[in-house]
Structures are given as C-alpha cells and as structure tokens.
Amino acid sequence: MCGRVHLQQGWCCVSFRLYGTCKLVLEVGLLVREILRVHPDEPQPDRIDFIVSRLRMGDVIAMPTDTFYGLAVDPVNLHAVEQIYQIKTRQKHKPLSLLIASLSMAYELARDTDPLLDKLADKFWPGPLTVIVRAGTKLPLRSTANTGNVALRVPDAAIPRAVVEKFGLPITATSANLQGASECTHAACVRDQIGDRIPLIVDGGPTGRAQPTTIVDLSIGPGRWEILREGAIPTHEIVMALER
C-alpha cells in the first residue's frame, strides 16, 4: 500500500502498485471505482493492456481524448452501450460517436463510402473532426441508435489511439458528463459528475482543447455533405478541404 487519504464528497482513496506503478482505488459505499494514471503522450503498455481487459469485460471507462474526456465501451457489446445511455441520462435516439485508429478502420466500419471521406481524413485526421457515414454490417444497428449511420473520428490523442489499436475494435467516445452538464477536460471533473456511476477513470491529465469536434455528415448521398456542428475546426477550413 502507498497510503490512504480522504477526498471530497465522501470518496476515500487507496493507492497501490499496478505493474510497478501506482493507481488509485476510490470507494463509494461498497462499490469500488478506480482512477488509473496514464502518460498522455507515451501510454504505458501495461496500463493499455489493463484498460483493454476492462473493455472486454464490458466495463464503461472514462478516458481523455483531444477535446474532452469521453466514455469508452465496446460498441458491439449492447449491454455496455446501454449502460452509457443510463449513465449520461442520454436520449436513446442519439447515436454514439466512435473513435478509430486509422482511415482503413473507417472503411471496415462504413459502407458506400464517398471520396470526400478521404479528403477530410487526409486533412484533419488525427484531429477534432467527426465524420458521419453509413454504417456497415460489422456494427449492430442498436449501436447506431437505429439510424444506420455511424460517427467516426481518429483522435489526436495517444491514449485512445493506443487502446483502439490494442483492442482491435473502435470504442465509443461520447463525452463523459451528465446530459446537459458541462464537458470535462480533466479527470477530477469526470469524478465529480459521474464517478459514482463508472468503474474506471483513466487520468491522462488535461485534454488538449476545450472545444467539441466539428461534425460533417457524409451520409446524405454521394458527393453531398453538411456541417452539423462547427467546433474546433472552422467551417471555412472544411469547405476548402472538400472543394480542393
């Protein structure tokens, strides 16, 4: 044991050794919540292995992206997907975005892809751009909130990319906050908002941005696109990339 301290809101913290490093275990009543510290630029392989093992168990995990902290689950595990909607009190008709590791993974998950996807990916991935495409057969319809579409992005953040690469599947990326509450840019915010609802928080320090992703919809037909939300990437940059 490394020690025991008292935190806010009734949390108590025990730090112990995991693969020769420290993590924090937070107890709320009889339930145990963990905070695992991971290097934001050079994620430790043993900790990535641990995170992936928890995803395979069906756990919901909060982790940093390049915008906000997100909630990660295996999108093929429908019970885990359902937990996200319950944790966030999110309306079930809203699909969850997915983090991927490469453009090739996007082609594996999508169908009827448009050349516009390549233009956007070449310019903005990895980065804060979410692209909506028609979902292929690898994803359960429930994972798309029965829309048949999927929102994909390659984050400019080492931790989630390492997790996806090791996991071999995309992970969900909806923001780790209650519906209607502010998004979280650090692990303590996640702990304060939903720490009593999730088993593991990956603490990779503050996120690189405090703006949401820009969302471009390519699912509306060949050669057609629509900006659904302007975020970290300005509209004019999207237009320039698509019209070049």
C-alpha positions in Angstrom: 0.0 0.0 0.0 1.2 3.5 -0.8 -1.2 5.3 1.6 -4.8 6.3 2.3 -6.3 9.8 2.1 -9.8 11.3 2.3 -11.2 13.2 -0.7 -14.2 15.3 -1.3 -17.8 14.0 -1.5 -17.1 11.0 0.7 -14.5 9.5 -1.5 -11.6 7.7 0.1 -8.5 6.9 -1.9 -6.1 3.9 -1.7 -3.1 4.0 -3.8 -1.4 0.6 -4.5 1.0 -0.8 -7.1 -0.1 -2.0 -10.5 2.6 -3.4 -12.6 5.1 -1.5 -10.6 3.2 1.8 -10.8 0.6 3.5 -8.8 -3.1 3.7 -9.4 -5.9 4.9 -7.2 -8.9 3.0 -5.9 -11.9 5.1 -4.8 -14.5 3.5 -2.7 -18.1 4.8 -2.5 -20.1 2.8 -0.1 -19.5 -0.8 -1.0 -18.6 0.0 -4.6 -15.1 0.4 -5.9 -14.1 3.0 -8.5 -10.6 3.2 -9.9 -8.5 6.1 -11.2 -5.6 4.9 -13.4 -2.9 7.4 -14.3 -1.6 7.0 -17.8 1.1 9.1 -19.6 -0.8 11.3 -22.1 2.0 11.2 -24.8 3.6 7.8 -24.2 1.0 5.5 -22.7 2.5 2.6 -20.7 1.8 -0.7 -22.5 0.8 -2.5 -19.3 -1.8 0.1 -18.5 -3.2 0.0 -22.0 -3.4 -3.8 -21.6 -5.3 -3.3 -18.3 -7.8 -0.8 -20.0 -8.4 -3.2 -22.8 -9.1 -6.1 -20.4 -11.7 -4.0 -18.7 -13.4 -3.1 -22.1 -13.5 -6.8 -22.9 -15.3 -7.3 -19.5 -18.0 -4.9 -20.6 -16.9 -2.0 -18.4 -17.6 1.7 -19.1 -14.3 3.6 -18.9 -13.8 7.4 -18.9 -10.6 8.5 -20.8 -9.2 11.6 -22.3 -9.4 12.5 -26.0 -8.0 15.5 -27.8 -11.2 17.5 -26.9 -13.0 16.3 -23.8 -13.0 13.2 -21.6 -15.1 10.5 -23.2 -16.9 7.3 -22.2 -15.5 4.3 -23.9 -17.1 0.9 -24.3 -17.0 -2.0 -26.8 -19.7 -0.8 -29.3 -20.5 -4.4 -30.2 -21.4 -5.2 -26.5 -25.0 -3.9 -26.5 -25.2 -4.2 -22.7 -22.2 -1.9 -22.3 -23.7 0.5 -24.9 -27.0 0.6 -22.9 -25.0 1.5 -19.8 -23.7 4.7 -21.4 -27.2 5.9 -22.1 -28.2 5.2 -18.5 -25.0 6.8 -17.0 -25.5 10.0 -19.1 -29.3 10.0 -18.9 -28.9 10.4 -22.7 -31.8 10.1 -25.1 -31.7 6.8 -26.8 -32.3 8.1 -30.3 -29.0 9.9 -30.3 -26.2 7.7 -31.7 -22.8 7.4 -30.1 -19.6 8.5 -31.9 -16.8 6.1 -32.3 -13.0 6.5 -32.0 -10.9 4.6 -34.5 -7.2 4.4 -35.1 -6.9 4.9 -38.9 -8.8 5.6 -42.1 -8.6 1.9 -43.0 -10.7 1.1 -39.9 -13.3 3.7 -41.1 -13.6 1.7 -44.4 -14.1 -1.5 -42.4 -17.0 0.0 -40.4 -18.7 2.0 -43.2 -20.5 1.2 -46.4 -20.9 3.2 -49.6 -18.1 5.4 -48.6 -17.6 8.7 -50.5 -14.2 10.1 -51.8 -15.0 13.1 -49.7 -14.1 11.0 -46.7 -10.5 10.6 -48.0 -10.2 14.4 -48.4 -11.4 15.1 -44.9 -9.3 12.3 -43.4 -6.1 13.4 -45.2 -6.5 16.9 -44.0 -7.9 16.6 -40.4 -7.2 13.1 -39.0 -5.9 12.6 -36.4 -7.8 15.6 -35.1 -11.1 17.0 -33.8 -13.2 16.1 -36.8 -16.2 13.7 -36.6 -17.5 12.3 -39.9 -20.9 10.7 -40.2 -21.1 7.8 -42.7 -23.4 5.0 -43.5 -22.7 2.1 -41.1 -21.6 -1.3 -42.4 -22.7 -4.7 -41.2 -20.0 -5.0 -38.5 -21.8 -2.7 -36.1 -25.1 -3.7 -34.5 -28.0 -1.5 -35.5 -28.5 -0.6 -31.9 -25.0 0.9 -31.7 -26.1 3.4 -34.3 -29.3 4.3 -32.3 -31.2 2.5 -35.1 -30.2 5.3 -37.6 -28.0 3.1 -39.8 -25.3 5.8 -39.6 -22.1 5.9 -37.6 -20.0 8.9 -36.5 -16.2 8.3 -36.7 -13.0 10.1 -35.9 -9.3 9.5 -35.3 -8.4 11.4 -32.2 -5.1 13.4 -31.9 -4.5 11.7 -28.5 -2.2 8.9 -27.8 -4.2 7.1 -25.1 -7.4 6.3 -27.0 -5.5 5.5 -30.2 -3.3 3.0 -28.3 -6.4 1.5 -26.7 -8.2 1.1 -30.1 -5.1 -0.4 -31.7 -4.7 -2.9 -28.9 -8.4 -3.7 -28.7 -8.7 -4.2 -32.4 -12.1 -2.5 -32.4 -13.4 1.0 -32.3 -14.5 2.4 -28.9 -17.3 4.8 -28.1 -16.4 8.4 -27.4 -19.5 10.3 -26.1 -18.5 13.0 -23.7 -18.1 11.8 -20.1 -20.6 14.1 -18.4 -24.3 14.1 -17.5 -26.7 15.2 -20.2 -26.9 19.0 -20.1 -23.9 19.4 -17.9 -20.5 20.9 -19.0 -18.0 18.6 -20.7 -14.9 17.6 -18.8 -11.3 18.5 -19.7 -9.7 16.7 -16.7 -10.3 13.6 -14.7 -11.4 15.3 -11.5 -14.4 16.8 -13.4 -15.4 13.3 -14.5 -15.1 12.0 -10.9 -17.3 14.8 -9.6 -20.0 14.4 -12.2 -20.3 10.6 -12.8 -17.6 9.0 -10.6 -20.3 7.1 -8.7 -21.6 5.5 -12.0 -18.5 4.2 -13.7 -15.9 1.7 -12.6 -12.7 3.2 -14.1 -11.4 6.7 -14.9 -8.2 6.9 -17.0 -6.4 10.1 -15.8 -4.2 11.3 -18.7 -4.1 14.9 -17.5 -5.9 17.8 -19.1 -7.2 17.4 -22.6 -5.6 19.5 -25.4 -8.7 21.5 -26.3 -11.8 22.8 -24.7 -13.9 22.8 -27.8 -16.0 20.0 -29.3 -15.3 18.3 -32.5 -16.6 19.7 -35.8 -19.2 17.3 -37.3 -19.6 16.7 -41.0 -22.4 14.5 -42.4 -21.4 12.5 -45.5 -24.4 10.0 -45.1 -26.9 12.2 -47.1 -25.8 11.0 -50.6 -22.9 10.7 -53.0 -20.9 13.9 -53.3 -23.1 15.7 -50.7 -22.1 16.9 -47.3 -23.4 19.1 -44.5 -21.7 20.6 -41.5 -23.9 19.7 -38.5 -21.7 21.5 -35.9 -18.8 23.8 -36.1 -16.3 23.1 -33.4 -12.5 23.1 -33.1 -12.2 23.1 -36.9 -13.7 26.3 -38.5 -16.3 25.9 -41.3 -14.1 27.6 -43.9 -11.4 25.0 -43.4 -13.8 22.2 -44.0 -15.1 23.9 -47.2 -11.6 24.4 -48.5 -10.7 20.8 -47.9 -13.8 19.5 -49.7 -13.6 21.8 -52.6 -10.0 21.4 -53.5 
